[in-house]
Amino acid sequence: MGLHADQQGLAKRKRRHRTIFTEYQLNQLERTFHKTHYPDVVLREQLAARVQLKEERVEVFTCLSDYLSAIYMERKCAENYNK
């Protein structure tokens, strides 16, 4: 007896892992990205080892950091324009 269609879909879907950063990890990540907006893989690996994360998590943080910075800048420009 096989799985129903809706159960097969759930079985095939890969669950995403959500990382909850510690205060120390966030501090180190933000400090590094403030200095170097686009760290290369070597720097990301070193940072990942220092804060006990996988390099992939550090890379995702880079993308998120860039996205949030862009949103912040858009809001600041809009505030200055509206003054």
N, C-alpha and C positions, 0 to 999 in steps of 0.2 A: 504494500500500500504506500503510495507516494505522498508528497506534501501537496496541500492545496495551493492554488496559484498565488494567493496573498502570502502564504507562509514561505513559498519559494522566493518571492521578492525580498522578504525580510532576511532570509538566509543568505542571499547574494549580496545584499547591501553591507558595506563595510562601515562599522561605527567609527566616528571621528573621536579622537582623544582630545579633550580640552585641557590645556595646561593652566594650572593656577599658580602664578608666579608668587614667590615669597617677596617680602619687602627688600631683602638683600639682593635677590635676583633682579628685580625691577630697577633698583638703584644702579647696579653694575651695568645692566643693559642700556639704560638711559644715558649713563655717563659715557659709555663707549660710543653710542650712536650720536651723542652730541658732538664728540670729537671727530668721528668718522661716519659720515652718513651712509656710505656704501662699503662696509667692511668686506674684505675678500674672504675666501673660504678658510684660509689659515687663521686669520684673526677670529672668525666666527668659531672655529674649532677650539682655539685657545680660550675664548670667552666661555664657550659651552662647558669646557672642562673645569674652568674656575668656578662657575656657578652651578655645576652639576646638572646640566641639561643636555639633551641631544642637540647636535648642530642644526637639525631640521627645525627645532623649536626656536633657536636663535634666528634662523633665516626667516621664519614666519614673523617673528617680532620685528625684524627689519622692515618687512612689507607693511605691517600694521603701523609702525612708527612713521613711515613715509606717508601713509594715508591720513593719519591723524594730524600730522604736520600740515598737510595740504588743506585740510578742513579748517584748522586753526588760522592759517594765513588768509583763507577766503573770508572768514568771519572778521578778522582784523581789518582787512581791506574794506569790507562792507561797512563796518563801524566808522572807519575814518571817512568814507565817502558820504555817509549819512550825517556827519557832524556839520 
